Amino acid sequence: MDLTFSLLRGNSTGESDFFPETDAKFYTRLFWSWLVLRTLVWTTITYLTAWNPPLDVAEMLSWGRDWSLGYSKHPPLPAWIAEFAAFLSGGSIWGVYLASYAVVGVCFWAAWRLGCELLSPREAFFAALALEGLVYFHFDACELNHNVLLAGTWALTVLCFFRALRGGRNRAWLALGVCMGLTMLSKYSAGFLFLAMLLFMIFQPAMRGWWKRPGPYLAGAIAFLIFLPHALWCLGHQLGPLKHLLHQSKLNQHSWWHHVRFPGYFLISQLVRLMPVLLILLPLTGWRWRLRTLTPDQRFGRDFLLAIVLGPFGLHVLLSLLLGIEVRDQWGYQLWTFAGIVVLFFVETDAANWSFARSGRLALTITTLFLVVVATRNLLGPTLSGKTLRIHFPGKPLAERLEKTWQERYGQPIPIVASSDNFMGNSVAWYISGRPLLYLPYSPAETPRVGDRDLNKKGGVIVWNSVPGDDLPASFRSRFPTAGKLEPVSIPYHAGWLLRPLRVGIALVPPGNPNR
């Protein structure tokens, strides 16, 4: 563990013995010590301070229960991984958090490995360490969703693409095809990366010979075969995820202002998120950047970084500028894994040992600050701001109350949980024994395995936010005539001691009604 504290050492005399430039074994040990430590610390902090699964995690667990080839909004891979992680951890949420931070760890690893291909071992390590300043990899990194998983599979695809182009072996192209297929099963935004890769191979003169070799076709075929089952599922389900993507993009917006506002906001939001990364690298680059003089051997790396790392960002901005599509700031989650490499590859750095020591201390300081902010937000956020987050939702005590009431009446597991709210239903279903099916009567397309007939026949519980009124919603009364409304329950939010408790309406649909 003493390697982990290497970042705190160093001196100002210019000696470079502690951070040797070319000792690859030293930086390998240092990298893995730091990566394992950060993964365990973030997983532990999240598990101890987040009492309820965040919105996307609750949804992934609900989807993953069915092991479907696709879901109403997105491709299936994140839901599969969340379900598998929950299974390995014995049904505990800590396994899902660990899996999410492990995916982020894959991003750090890919940055380090690509850095080793293009930079010195010392610079490669600090290019990866600089990602401690990327907000994406801290505040939302516990949410094993499509953005997080896309960042991991995207990073692996970039690394494998570089190795395939430099090495040329068929097994490298095979690995690339597998990564591309997994990236497509993570999120459709993978298309931005694939387009950048295609344009690079078309317009980069050194790449034209590859079209006469089997490698690119092997990679494409493998990726296609991996994605094919999901594509067939989409065709059989009215292209539901694609429709959701188009809806999110707000293609129905035609005002000229959107062609300026959306790309401008995305550009500024990404620059803001990159500022801590640049701050960590500041002791190495200085305030006034001086571009490196690249050798002929480095020109391929230059072109690769410009096209494959910066190219997808430019495509996001260009598409939004031309079509007026809203590009949300979270769409940048996967774009900046290799930002540190870009900076250290193009900008001259100070080789003095004390510069790297300062950079390491900045990374440690920023990481500690993020940890404190996240822990404070989770523990004291509702008290300080008067607002709750999803992690403060009392999903477990609400589920225990429902399960106890149901068991007292019917003496069997709850078969179905129906809710007017997606998040409430997902949270309750996760904490009930046996994890019953979820049904969303107001948006049945999101829960295609269950319908009104199933709830009327098998029975189940209906929950809704009763703040607007305690009565069973009128549409529920007509669709589930045997539902018996119970007294609403009030359950306090976690860490929300000064807030009004959550008030939930409850109704029970008796099981075993074969006539419905």
C-alpha positions, 0 to 999 in steps of 0.5 A, spaced: 500 500 500 506 504 500 505 505 493 499 508 493 502 514 498 507 515 492 503 521 490 504 524 496 512 524 496 517 528 492 521 534 492 522 541 489 529 539 487 528 537 480 530 530 482 527 524 478 528 518 482 522 517 485 518 518 479 522 514 474 520 516 467 521 509 464 520 504 470 514 500 467 514 495 472 514 501 478 508 504 474 504 498 473 504 496 481 502 503 482 497 503 477 493 497 480 494 499 487 491 506 486 485 503 482 483 497 486 483 502 492 479 507 489 474 502 487 473 499 494 473 506 497 468 509 492 464 502 493 464 502 500 462 510 501 456 509 496 454 503 499 454 506 506 451 513 504 446 511 499 440 508 502 436 506 496 438 505 489 438 511 484 433 512 479 437 508 473 440 502 478 433 501 480 430 501 473 436 496 471 434 491 476 427 491 474 429 490 467 434 485 468 430 480 472 427 478 465 433 477 461 430 480 455 434 481 449 431 489 449 427 493 453 423 499 451 428 505 452 435 502 451 439 496 449 440 490 454 447 489 456 447 494 462 440 491 465 444 484 464 450 486 468 446 489 474 442 483 474 448 478 474 452 483 479 446 483 484 446 475 483 453 474 485 453 479 491 447 475 494 441 480 492 445 486 495 446 492 492 453 493 493 454 488 488 451 493 483 455 499 485 462 495 485 460 493 478 459 500 476 465 502 479 469 496 476 466 499 469 469 506 471 476 502 472 476 499 465 476 506 463 482 508 467 485 501 465 484 503 457 487 510 458 493 507 462 494 502 456 493 506 450 498 511 454 503 506 454 503 505 447 503 513 446 507 516 452 512 514 457 510 510 462 510 516 467 506 520 463 501 514 461 500 513 469 499 521 470 494 521 463 490 516 467 490 519 474 488 525 471 481 522 470 480 523 477 478 530 475 473 528 471 466 529 474 463 523 470 467 518 474 465 520 481 458 523 482 454 519 477 459 513 477 455 509 482 449 508 477 450 502 473 446 505 467 447 505 459 452 512 460 457 508 465 457 502 461 458 505 454 464 509 457 467 502 459 465 499 452 467 505 448 474 505 451 475 498 450 473 499 443 478 505 442 484 501 445 482 495 441 482 499 434 489 502 436 492 495 437 488 492 431 491 498 426 498 497 429 499 490 430 494 487 424 493 480 427 486 477 426 485 476 433 486 483 435 481 485 430 477 479 433 477 483 440 475 489 436 469 486 433 467 483 440 468 490 443 464 493 438 458 489 439 458 490 446 458 497 445 452 497 441 449 493 446 450 498 451 447 504 448 446 507 441 450 513 441 456 508 439 454 510 432 458 516 433 465 512 435 463 507 429 462 513 424 469 516 427 473 510 426 470 509 419 472 516 417 479 515 419 480 508 415 477 512 409 481 518 409 487 516 413 492 515 407 496 509 411 489 506 412 487 505 405 491 498 405 486 495 410 480 495 406 484 489 402 485 485 408 480 481 412 481 484 419 476 490 418 471 485 415 472 480 421 471 485 426 464 488 423 462 481 422 463 479 429 460 486 432 454 484 427 453 477 430 453 480 437 448 485 435 443 481 431 439 478 436 437 485 439 436 488 432 431 482 431 428 484 438 427 491 436 424 489 429 419 485 433 417 490 438 416 496 433 423 499 434 421 501 441 428 503 443 429 507 437 423 511 438 425 513 445 432 515 442 428 520 437 424 522 443 429 524 447 433 528 441 427 532 441 427 532 433 420 535 433 424 542 435 425 546 429 426 553 431 433 556 429 435 558 436 435 550 438 441 549 432 445 554 436 443 553 444 443 545 444 450 545 441 453 551 445 450 548 451 453 542 450 460 545 448 460 549 454 458 543 459 464 539 457 469 544 457 467 545 465 467 538 466 474 538 463 477 543 467 479 539 473 482 534 469 486 540 466 488 542 473 491 536 475 495 536 469 497 543 470 504 542 474 506 538 468 504 543 462 504 550 465 499 555 464 502 557 457 501 550 453 507 549 448 506 544 443 510 538 442 515 537 436 512 530 433 517 525 430 514 522 424 513 516 428 508 520 432 504 522 426 500 516 426 498 517 434 497 524 432 492 523 427 488 517 431 487 521 437 484 527 433 480 522 429 478 517 434 478 521 441 476 528 439 472 526 432 466 523 436 465 530 440 466 534 434 460 529 431 456 531 437 456 538 436 456 538 428 449 533 429 446 538 434 448 544 430 445 542 423 439 538 426 437 542 432 438 536 436 438 536 444 445 533 446 445 532 453 451 533 458 450 526 460 452 524 453 459 526 454 460 521 459 464 516 454 468 522 450 473 524 455 477 517 457 483 519 453 483 526 455 489 526 459 493 522 453 491 528 448 494 533 453 500 530 454 501 527 447 500 534 444 503 539 450 510 539 452 511 537 459 516 539 465 520 533 466 522 535 473 520 530 479 516 535 483 512 537 477 509 530 477 509 530 485 504 536 485 500 533 479 499 527 484 497 531 490 492 535 486 489 528 484 489 526 491 486 533 493 480 533 488 478 526 489 478 527 496 474 533 495 469 529 491 468 524 496 467 529 501 462 532 497 458 526 495 458 523 502 455 530 505 450 530 499 448 523 501 448 524 509 446 531 510 443 533 503 435 533 505 437 537 511 441 542 508 437 543 502 430 541 503 430 536 497 431 529 497 435 525 492 432 518 489 437 515 494 433 518 500 427 514 498 424 509 503 424 504 498 426 498 503 421 500 509 415 501 504 416 494 501 417 491 508 410 495 510 407 492 503 409 485 504 407 484 511 400 487 510 400 482 504 402 476 508 397 477 513 391 477 508 393 472 503 399 468 506 403 468 499 408 472 496 406 478 492 406 476 485 405 483 482 407 491 484 403 496 480 405 503 481 403 510 477 411 512 478 416 508 475 421 509 480 417 508 486 415 501 483 422 499 481 424 501 488 419 497 492 419 491 487 427 490 488 426 490 496 420 485 496 422 478 497 422 474 491 422 480 487 415 481 484 413 483 477 413 490 476 407 493 472 406 500 470 399 501 468 400 508 465 405 506 461 404 499 459 409 499 454 415 499 459 412 493 462 410 488 456 410 482 460 404 484 465 397 487 463 391 489 466 389 482 466 395 479 469 394 483 475 386 482 476 388 474 475 394 474 480 393 479 484 398 484 487 399 491 490 398 498 487 402 504 490 401 511 488 404 518 491 398 520 495 400 527 495 394 529 490 389 525 494 388 519 498 383 516 493 385 510 488 386 514 482 379 513 477 383 509 472 385 504 477 378 503 480 375 502 473 381 497 471 382 493 477 375 493 480 377 488 486 382 493 488 381 494 496 384 501 498 388 501 505 389 507 509 395 511 506 402 510 510 407 516 511 414 514 511 420 518 513 425 519 508 432 517 509 436 523 512 430 527 511 429 529 518 426 536 517 422 534 511 415 532 511 414 524 510 413 520 504 405 519 503 403 513 499 397 510 497 396 503 497 391 498 494 391 490 494 388 486 488 386 479 491 389 474 488 386 468 484 380 471 480 380 467 474 374 470 471 378 477 469 
